[in-house]
Amino acid sequence: MELSSYKSNIFIEQRDKYTESIFNDTLKQLEYFNVLEFISKYAYSELGKNYVLSTLPIDDIDFLNEEHSLIDEMRNIFIRGENIPFDGLTDISHSLFKSNIENAVLNAIEILSILDTIRAFRLIKNFFIEREEVYPLLKELTSFLADNKILEKHINDAIDDSGEVRDNASRELQRIRSDIRYKSQKLRARLQKIVRKVVEQEIVREDFYTIREGRFVLPIKSENKRIIPGIIHGISQTGATVFLEPSEIIEINNELSLLANEELREIHRILSNLTNEIRTNFHSFQNSMEIIKRFDGIYAKAKYSVNYGGIKPKINNENYIYLKDIKHPILLHSGTNPKSVIPLSIEFNSKHRGHLISGPNAGGKTVALKSIGLNILMALSGIFPLGVCITNFRSVFASIGDHQSIEHNLSTFSSQMLQIKNIFDNCSNNSLILIDEICSGTDPQEGAALACGILDSYINMNLFFIATTHQSSLKTYALNRPEIKNASLEFDSSKLKPTYKFLSGIPGNSYAFALSASIGISDLVLERAKSYLGDKQSELENSISILQQYKQEAEQLRNEAEEEKQKFKKLNDEYNKKNSEFKNKRKELLNEAKIEAQQIVSGANSLIESTIREIREEKKKIADIKQDFQQKKDKIIKEVEKINKKDEKIETEVFSTGDTVIMLENNSQGIIIEVDDEDKMALVEFGGFKFRLKLNQIKKTKAEKISKKDLSDYIKYDVKTRIDVRGMRADECIRVIDEFIQDALVNNVQMVTIVHGKGTGALKQAIHEFLKYRHSVKDFRLGELVEGGAGVTVVEV
């Protein structure tokens, strides 16, 4: 990947775009700037802090992917425990611009700061040159940092660590300071004599001398100021003491003053030369400042991602957003235990472009909305989101919170309508729109109709959107629009507390009556209120509750299945390991048997040869030779028999269909359904579940074979394939259908029909929502005209 050169205005152009009210409002509503402020604290210098604070979403995908890759490399530095040599790095921009002014001279402290910073440039550059193979992108970025050892040496030779110009900065300065030291010593000796003399005469108040206006003086009592000839340079605040320069040291003081002026001129000349040398490197140092600014910003982003579990996002050009296990950054920044923050997963694509989130107050809808917006903005700003994120560039717009204003004559509803109008004026098919409590501040019926119109318009514009609501009519609307998925935040109805788990595909109840009852509203009031609710509303709320219950049960079953899957995988790995060990052992035994056989054959040949030789040479009697031969022959036969026994041990058993076997690992008993002799595999049924196992993973038992007749005894031949649920309530209907599908599954029925009638469509919708999440349902559809049309649903099990 080729690094693009750093552009100092890369975010400035975006900032100009975002200065428009609508963009700034969105970033403020999502608390984006609070996240930047928090991340900037991880920067080493003000340069990096400013880089982070100026970060804004950008549509340059190449730059974003480059930034993310640089952060990923920087993360590895923290993980490996290495330290970047930042020491001495400061913002020297002001000093650099000052040095570039004609006849300007930097002071020693300013030059010393530049020395520390350019030394940091060199050390950082060398740090990555030495680690080029590990951090190639960071090495390429820092390869453009200035490296000027000559200037470093010149500054080091001229200025010490305390910011003072060294005596040996030049020969002239060394001579001047040597003369100053000599003259000062001579002057002090002369003053000591004068002090001793005037002390004896009690002319002075104390036996010491001091310096006023750069000249050595004596503190003389006011009444004695005319006794000693000299020049008065000052009077104490009380007027009791005058500071007098005796006449006999005036000449030496004058010489010291001249030397001091010469020293200042020489120091100015030295600093001027160093300033000129810095000026010649102005552009190099200025570019290095821009590079180190970005580098330090990347350092802050990487450190933040390590501390809070950021994950490298994928930015592409596909019309797709996928977020998995994302968390709200502000919640984590506040010190909340990360384990207690419930992650959220959501997906947008061309088929499902919108999500309608419903549920009770304080259930987490707004937090979910902000989590989604913030994590996408972070990914599009070159910051690792706190979870998996795949997205293309999206201009994000939000309308969150109550923006009513007496000053601007705006109510809650009108302020939201104004924001939505501004969003319509600025959005495109590459937008993501987030609206909290859409059209909630007006008449519920009119507000719901207006919300449907707004969401219809978003669908027609092919953009992505999320809206939150409490209105039941909008939940029904979403059920009838394939582009919109209902969603909710889980609520524990028994404890009346939110769990904050995001449930995609399931609308949520507001639990207004339950929450009101828990607060203490009287039962009489609640009963009267329920009488105004209507049967359809009650049925919808009950259906939603049932769906949520089934969703939770399905989730639990899925987790249990995943656990079982992991256990089986572990067992399978152990089986493969043992099988491999068995094969290796078998091979080893065969090799040993071959070696022993070769030894026996060799021994037999030797026996024959020695017997023939003895017969020819007639060393023994024929009878003796015969007897010896027979003994050795018997010994060889015994060895052969031992090898045959070993071979018998490693022969595998012969299996056939219907054999009762046990699994070697856990002694589970099953029946062989099918044997594949070519692949040495068998299909075995254990308690109704079929597994394909290698033959060396099972062994026969003494149990009798189970005939096919025995197996068929469990099958029902009178199972129903059609059920009529018309007239049932949603909760009763779902339970009946669940048992009906279970019977079909057990009896190997592949297609069943559910008769629900047409009516208002609420019962059909509840059934369809249930079928979506029934793990044993492969597909379902409305019936054809001959099957019953829209009044029936055909289910493929």
N, C-alpha and C positions, 0 to 999 in steps of 0.2 A: 504493500500500500504506500503510495507516494504522499508525503505530507504536504498539504497546501501551506503556502507561506502565511504567517500570521497577519491578519488584517486588523489594524487597530479600530477600524470603523465597522467591524463585522456586526457588533450589537447596536452600534449607534443608529444605523439605518432602521433596524427593527424598533429601537426605542422611539424614533420619530413616528413610526407607524402606531405604536402603542400609546403615544401621548394622547391619542383621541380618547374621549371620555369613555366610550363603550368598552375599549380594551382595558383601560386602567381600572374601570369598575369591576370587570371580571376578575382581574388579578387580585384586587383588594378583597373582593367577596370570597375568593377561594383561599385567602391568606397566603398567597404566593410569596409576597415580599417578606413575610415573617420567616418562611422557610429559608430564603436567601440570607437573611440576617443571621439565622442560626448557623448555616453552613459556613458563612464568612469568618466565623470565630475560629475555624480550624486553619486559616491561612497563617503563614509565618510572618508576613509583612503587610503593611497597608496596601501595597501593590496588589497582592493576591486578594485581599479583602475587597478592594474596589472592583476587581475583575468579577468576583462572584456577585457583588451587589448590582453590577450592570448587566448581568445575564438575563436574557429574555428569550422566549421561544423563537426559533428561527427555521425557515423552510429550506435551508441548504443541507440536504441529506448527507452529502459527502463530508461536509464539515462536522456534522453531528456524529457520524460514524467514526470519523477521525478522533474527535474529542472523547468519545466513549472508549475507543481503543487505548488512547493515552491514559485515561483514568484507570482502565483495567491493568495496564502495566504498572502504574503507580501503586495500585492496591497490592500488587505482588511485592513491592518494596516493603510495605508494612508487614505483610504476612511473613516475609523472610527475615524480618527484624533488622533491616539495614537502615542506616541514618544518612540522610542527605546533608552535605556540608553547607548549610544555610548561614552559618555564623558570620555576622557582620553585615548581612544584607539589609539595606534600608532604601527608602525612596529618595534618590538623589536628583530627581527631575529638576527641582528648583535650582540646585547648584549647577547642574549642567547648562540650563538656560542662561544662568548668570555668567558662566564661563564663556558663553558664545557671544556675549555683548562686547563690543570693541572697547579696549582699555579697562575692562572690568578685571578686578583681582579678587580671587577667592581667599578667604582667611584660612588659617592652618586647620581649624576644626572641620571646615567644609571639605578641604582637600583630603583630610584623614578619612572622612565618611566615604568619599569617592574611592579611596584606596581600599577600604574594607569591602565595598560593594564589588569592585572589579576583581578583587581577590576571590570573592564568593563566586563570581561568574566563572573564573578559571577552574576553581575546585569542583564546581558542579559539572562543568563541561568534562573534566578529566574523569570524574566519578562514572559518567555514563560511557565514556570511551573505553574504560576498563571493563565495562559490563555490557558491551554492545550486543553480544549474542543473547543475553537475557532480556534486555530492554531496548530493542532496535528502534522503536518509534521515539522514545524519549531521548535516545542518543541523537537521532536525526534532528529533533527539535532543538536540543541544546548545543548542537554542533555550530550554530551561528552565534553563540555567545562570544563576546570580546575576550581576547587573551593577550594582554600586554604586560609582559614581565618587566620590560625596560622601564615603563612608567611606574610600575609598582616599586622597582628598585630606587628610582629617582625620588619618589615620595618618601620611601622608607629611610633613605640616606639623609633626607632634609628635615623630616618631622618625626619626633618620638611619639610613643603611645599616648602620652598625656596631651598631645596637640601643640607642644612647644617646638620651635625651630632649633635644630641641633647646632652646637657650636661649630662642628665640622661641616656644616651645610655648604660653606664656601671658605676659602682661605682668608678672604677679607673679613668675614664675620668672626672667624676664629681669632684674627689679630685684634679686632675691635674689642671683643669680649675679654681677651687676655689683658689689654690695656685697661679696660674698665675694672677688672679684678685688681690689677696693680695699683691704680689710682685710688680705688675704694679702700684698699688695705692701708695705703699711705695716709688717706684722709682720716680713717678711723684711729690710727695711731696718734695723729695730731690732735684729734678731738679728745682722746683719752687724757692727754696731757692737760688740755684746757679744762676738762671737767674736774680733774683732780685739784686744779688750782682754784677754780671758782667755788668748789665745795668747801675748801678750807676757809674761804672768805665768806661763806654762807650767802652767796649771791643767788645760787640756783635753789629750786625747791627739791629736786631729786638729782641723784648722781647718775644721770643717763642722758643720752641724746636721741633725737628722733629725726624724721624726714617730713618736711612740708614743701609742697609744690616741687617735689623732685630734688630738694636740696637738704643737706644735713644741717640741723639747727639745735640750739640748746634751749630748754625751758627755763627762762629767767623770771625772777620775781619782778612785778611791774615797777616797783619802786627803785629797782637796780638796773633798769633797762639802759640808762645812760652811762653806766660804769664801764661796760665792755663795748668797745667800738664794733659796729657791724650793721647788718640790715635786718629789720624786723619783717618776718613773713607771715605773722598772724598773732591773734590774741585769743585766749581761752574764753569760753562762754561767760565765766564769772568775771573776767577782766583781771584776775589776780596774776595771770601768767602770760608772758609774751614769748614768742618763739623767734629767737635771734640767731642769725648766721654771723659768727665772728668774722672780722675783716681778714684775719690771717688764713682762713680756709676758703675765702671767696674764689680765689684763683683756681684752686683744685676743684671746687664745686663747678666752676665754669667749664673746666676741662672735661669733667664727668658728664655734664649736660651736652657738650659737643659730641662726646663719644656715644651717648645715648641716642642722639639724633642720627649719627652715622649708622648705629645698629639698626634703627628703624628703617632707614633707607635701604640698607643691605637686605633686611628681612623682606621688605616690600619687593625688592628686585628678585629675590629667590622665589617668593610666592607668585610673582608675575610670570616668571619663566615656567613654573609648574602649571599655572593657569593656561598659558599659551599651549603647553603640551597637551593639556586636557582638551582644549578647544580644537586642536587638530584631530582628535578622536571623537568629536561630538556625535557625529552620525552613527558611528559604530556603537558607542555607549547608549545612545538613544534607542537604537534597534534592540540592543541587549535588554534594555529596560522593558520594552514591549514583550520580548520573549519571556523574560523572567516573571513578568506580570501574569501572563497566561500559565506559565509553569507553576507558579505558586497557587493560582486559582485551581488548577488541576489537582495540586497537592491537597487543597482543602476539600474538594469534592471527593477525592479518593479516600481521605481519612474519614469523612462523614459516612461514605458507603460502607467502609469496614466496620465502623462503630454501630451502624443501624441496619446492617444486612441488606444494603442496596444490591440490585442485580442488574447486570448490563442489559439494556433494552435492545430490541431489534427494530430499526427504522427502515421502512421500505416504501415502495410506491403502490402497494396493493391496497384496495379499498376494504380495509379489515382492521379491527382493533380486538386484541385479546389481552385481558388482564387476569392474572391468576395470583391468588394469595397476597393481594396488595394490602398495605396498612396505611392509616392516616399519619403523615409525618408529625403533625402538631401534637397528636396524642402521645407519640413516643418521645418527643422533645420535652414534654411536660413531666417526664419521669415515671410515666405509667409503665408497669411491668410489661415487657413485650409479649409475654405469654398470655397476658390477660386481654390483649388487643386482638379482636377477632378479625381474621383476614377476609377478604372479599374477592370473588372471581366473577367476571362478566365478559361477554363477547358480543361484538357487532359485526355483521356481514351484510351482503347485498339482500339476503332473505329476511334477516331480523335486524332492522335498522334502528329500532327504538325500544326502550324499556319504560314501563310504567310501574313505579314503586309505590306500594301502599302499605298501610300499617298504622299502629297507634301513635299518639304523640309521645315524644321522647323515646321512640323506639330505635332511632339511629338512621332515619332516612336522609336527613341533611348531612350527617357525617359521611354516609356512604357516597352521597353526591359529591361532596368535597374531596373524598379520597380518590374517586375516579378522576375528577378534573385535575387535582394536584399532581397525581402520579404521571398522567399524560403530559402535563406542562413541564414537569421535571425531565422526562425523557426527551422532550423537544427542545430543552434548554441545555442539553449536554450534562445532565445530572442523572445518576443512577436512581431509578424509582425504587420504592420499597416493596418489591414484588416483581413477578414476571410481567413484562410489557412488550407487546408486539403491536406496532402502529405505523401508519403513514403520517405525513404532516397534517395537522388539524388546527384550524383557527378555532379556539375555544371561546364560547360565549356563555355567560351565566346570569341568571336572575335568582338570587338567593337572599332571603331576609326581607324585613319590612323597611321600605324606603319612604314611608309617608313623611310629608313635610308641610307644616303650617306656613312656613315662609314662602314655599313655592306652590301652595294650594294643591297639594297632592295627597290623596288618600292611599291606603294600602293597595287597593285595586288599581287605581289610576296610575300609581307609580310603577306597578308591575307591567301594566299595559304599555306604558311609555318605554320601559326597558325592552319588552318583546317587540315593539315597533322598531326600536333601534337595531335589535338583533336581525329582524327581517331586512332592514336596509343594508346590513353589512355582511350577512352570512352567504355561504355558497355551498355547493355539494361537498366541499372539503371541510365542512364545519362540524363541530361537536357542540350541541346546545344542552345546557343544564338548567332546568327550571324547577324551583322548589315551590310546592303547593300551588300548582298552576290554576289560575282563575278562581282563587278561594275566597276573595274578599267581596263577593257580590252574591246576588240571588243564586242558590245552588243549581237550579235548573238551567238558568241562562248561562251561568259560569261553566257548567258541564258542556253545554252546547258550544260555547265559545272555545273551550279547551279542545273539543273534538275537531273543530275547524282548524285550530292552530296546528294540532298534531297531523291532521290530514295534509296540510300545506307542507309540513316538514317531510312527510313521506313522499309527496310529489316532487320535492326538491332533491330527493335522494341523498339527504344528509343524515347524520347520526344524532340521536337525541335521547335524553333521559328526563322524565318528569316525575315528580312525586305528587300524591293526592290522597284525600280521604273519601272522595266521592265514589259511591258504589256504581253509579251509571258509567263512570269512566273505566271501571274495572271490567264491566260488561262490554263496553266499547272495545277495549283492548283484546278481549277474548274473541271478538269477531274480526279483528284485523291481523292477518298473518304476519304483517311487517312488525308488529309490536308484541313484545313478550311481557306478560305480567311478572312482577317480582315483588318481594316483600322482605321485611326483616322479621325473623322468627320471634315469637312472643310466647312466653310460658303462661298459658291461661290459668294454670293451677296456682302459680305463685304470683301472678299478675306482674311479672317482671320481664323486660326484654332480654333476649339472649344475644342479640346483635348479629345473628347468623343470617347471611344473605341467601334468600331462597329464590332462585331464578325459575320462572314458569308458574309460580304460585302467587295469586293475589293475597293481600293481607287484610285482616279485619281491623277496625278501629278500636274495638273493645270499649266503646264509650260507656255502655251500661255497666260493664264489669268494673271499669276504673272508677266510675262515679259511685258505685256501691262500696268499693274499697275505701273511698274517701269519707263515706258516711251519709250519702244522699239516701233518704228514706225509701223503703221498698214500695210504699204507696205511690210516690212520685215516679219511680222507675216503671211500675206496672202501668200507670196511666200513659207514660211515654211510649211504652212498647205497643200499646193499643193503636197508636198512630203510625206505627212502622209499616204495617202491611205484610201480607203473606209472602209476596215475591222477595221483598227485602230480607225477611227472616230466612227464607229458603236459600237465598244467595249467601248470606253470612254463614249459615250452617254448612252449606256446601264447601265454602272456603275453609272452614274449620276442619272438615273431614279431609279435604285435600292436603291441608297442612299436616294433619296427623299421618296420612298415608305417606306423604313425602318424608316425614321424620322416620317412619318405620322402614321405608325403602332405603333411606340413607344408612340406617342402622344395619339393615341386611347387607347392603353393599360393603360396609366396613367389615362386617363379619366375614363376608365372602372373600374380601381382600386378605384378611388375616389367614383364612383357610388356604387361600392361594399361595401365600408366602410360606405357610407350613408345608404344603405339598411340594413347593419348589425346593425347600430345604431338604425334604425327604428324598426327592428325585435326585438332587445333587449328591446326597449321601449314597443312594443306590448306585449312581454312575461311578462314584469313587470306589465303592466296594466291588462293583463289577470289573472295573479296571484292575483293581488289586487281584481279583480272582483270575483274570486272564493272564496277568503277569506271573502269578504263582503257577498257573497251569503250564505256561511256557517254560518256566524255570524247571518244573518237574519233568517235562518232556526232554529238555536239554540234558538234565541229569540222567534220565533213563537212556538217552542215546549214548551218552558217555559210558555208562555202565555196560550197555550192550556191546559197544566197541571193545571195551576191556574184556568182556566175556569171550567175544569172537577171537580176539587176539590171544587170550588164554587157551582157547580150544585149539587154535592153530599151533601154538607152542607145544601143547600136549601131544598132538598128532606127530609133529616133527620129532619131538624127543623120543616118542615110542618107536617110531620107524628107525631112528638112529640106533636105539638100544637093541632092536631086533637084528639090524645089520651087523652091529659090532658084537652081538651075542655076549653082552656083559652080564645079562641076567637070564634066568630061565624064562621060558615062554609063559609059564603059569604065573610067575611073579609079575612079569610085565603086564599080563592080562588083568591081574588083580589091581595093580596100581592105576591102570587106564580106567577101569570101571569106577574106582573111587573118585578120581578126578572128574570123570564124566558126570557122576551123580552130583558132585559139588556144583558143576556148571548148570545142570538142570535146575537145581534149587535157586541159583541166582536168577535164571530166566523166569521162574515162577514168581519170584519177588517183584520183578519188573512188570509182569502181567497183572499182578495185584494192584500196583500203583496205577497202571493204565485204566484198570477197572474203576478205581476211585474217581478218576477225573472224567469218566464218561458221563454225559448229561442224561437226565431222565427223558423218557418219551411221553409226551402229553397228547391228549385228544379232547375233542369237544365234549363238554359235560363233566370233565374231571373236576373234583373238588380239590382246591389248592389253598395254600396259605402264603401270604407275603412274608418273605424272610425277615424283613426289617421289623414289622410290628405284629406278626402272627395273625393278621386279619384274614378271615376265611372268605373265599369267594368261589365262583363257578366259571370255568373256561367257556366262553361263548364261541371263540374262533381261534384256530392255531395257524400261524404262518411259519412253516418249517424252513422256508428259504431265508427269511429275515430273522429267524429264531425269536419271534415275537408271539405274544398271545393276548387276545382281548378278554379281560376278566371282569366280571361283574361283582362288585362289593356293595351289598346293601342297597341295590338299585342304581348305583353309579358305576359306569364302565371306565376301565383304565386299560391302556395299551402298555404292557410290560414285557421286558426281556425274559426269556425262559430261565435264565440263571437267577432271576429275582424271585422265583416262586418254586414251591415244591409240593408234591402230592401229599394228601392226607388219606387216612384210612376210611374217611366218610364215604358213603355210597354216592354214586352219580345221581344227579337230579334230572329227571327226564323233562322234555319240553312240555309234557302235559302238566307237570307240577308247576312250571313257570306260568303257564297260561291260566292257572286257577285264579290268579290275582286280577285278571282283566275283566271289566264289566262290558257286557255286550248291549246293555239297554241304556247307555249314557245319552243324555239329552244334548242336542246341538242347537236348540233355539229356546230362548227364554223371553217372557213378556213381563216388563217391569212398569207398565203404564199404571198410573194411579199411586205409585209408591212415592214416598218422600226421598230426597236425595241421599240422606245417610243410610236409610233402609235399603235403597236401591244399590248403593255401592257395595254393601256387605253381601247382598245376594249375588251380584255379578262376580265378586271376588271368589266366592265358593264355586260358582258356575264355571269360571275359567280354570280353577284349580282341578275340578273333576275332569274337564276336557284335557288338561295337561297330563294328568295321571293315566288317562285312558287313551292317550295318543290320538286325540281328535284334533285335526289341524285347522278347521274352520268352524266358527260358531256365529250365531245371529242373535242380536239383542234388539227386542222390539220396545221402543220408548215413546213412540208417537211424536207428533209435531208440536202441538201446543205453542207455548211461548218460547220454547227452545232452551229453557234453563236446565231442564233435566238432561237433555242431550248434551249440553255444554259441560255439565258436571261429570257425565259419564266419559266424555272425550278427554277431559282433563285427567281423570283417573287412569284411563287407558294409556295416556302418554307416559306415565311413570310406572306402569305395571311391568316388571322386568320380564315376565313370561309372554308379553304381547309383542309379536314381531311387527304387525302393521294393522291398521283398521281404516275403514272407509264407510261412507254412507251407502246404503243399498241402491242397486239399480231399480228402475221403475218396476220390473217384474218381481223384484225381491221385497218391495215395500217402500222404495224411494227414500225420502228424507226422514221417514218415520222409523227406520231401522238402521242399525250400525253392524257391519260385517267385520268380524275380528279374526285375524290370522294368528294362531297361537304358536 
